[in-house]
Amino acid sequence: GKKNIFLRKNLFFLINYEILKRLKKNIAWEIELKDSIIYGPQKILLDSTYCFLFQDQLKNIWKSDEQGKTNLFFQVKDEILSDIFVYQNERTNLNHFVFNSKNRIYNINELGQEESGFPIILTSNVSNDIRLVYYKNSNRVLGFIACENGNYYGYDILEGGKPIPNFNPLMNVGKITHPMAFLEGEKENHLIFIANENKVKFINRNGSLKFDPVIIEKEFYSKIQVDDHVFESERIALNNKKGKIKIINTQGESFHLLLDSKQRKGEFILSDIVGDLKKDYIYHTGNHVLVYSYQKNEFNLIWEKEFDFEFNKIITLDVGNKKSFLALIHQQKNKLYLLNQKGEIIKGFPIAANQNTKMIDFGNGQYLLVTSHQNTLMGYLLNVE
């Protein structure tokens, strides 16, 4: 009856509390806010140290350092929707944070002061995240964003958000819903996006097309991932979510790679986790993970693993100049498993963490892993052999 239901509910709570306590055993610090965290943490490198920015339900932006010291940084009017980009203003030597909400572009310096000319209020809601582009030779920082009205806008961030010629706006490009990519080559730079007519467009700095749009099958309408290491020609990768990858280079040439011969539904990540400096092709389907890599221009399967536990998300955790770590996550159970380069679970895992997780390298096999859950930011100190 009701008594048994009560006992079962409390037993379920106790079991889950014990699991959570065990998963939190390596915790170094814990920050509890009054309101739930809705964004972040976003890892930011400032000079030689990292900080973490995150936002709560009241739209407050908080800033934590590597030791967990946390301060209220800034309050905006709405929810952050993009990555937070960082640039240094050489005139003031201050770092600046640039990001967007549904209809605003913000620019806030490291002292928590808003830059003159910001926020930029857009005439149409965004359909895509802002992309910040750094032109090193000319010391320019430009921001590009696509909106629901089918236009594409560019702003000179160092000049108070002044509109850029030819991008004021670049009209009738179509609705862009996936994040744009920026490909920085030795001789040329290109912005790349997919418009809703299933065309991939490489845009030159002046707003013109580098070549005719590349027509793609509807199944490849996905997030653009950039492969820009070691190859003679930089290229992008698109995923059909069934184990097939479409590669397009900066000459407009394309070909396909098959990662899963059974063409099972899954997700794809491009990241350097094994071998040399080339990026690796990682595919997750069900309880399977497959990792492919180029070795002397030959595309080979490095390892394939079937795990005996549930997970429904894979992410890579960047730790600077070293190989990224691959993590398997069960989003509902709030569990994260960290893998080594051979695809083996690292000792001490799983821990309580989700896909909003970042990692930094302290050296000598010691790492800080920072994640959020409900209204709490947690920092784990890990020893990884």
Order of alpha helices (4+ residues) and beta strands (2+ residues): alpha-beta-beta-beta-beta-beta-beta-beta-beta-beta-beta-beta-beta-beta-beta-beta-beta-beta-beta-beta-beta-beta-beta-beta-beta-beta-beta-beta-beta-beta-beta-beta-beta
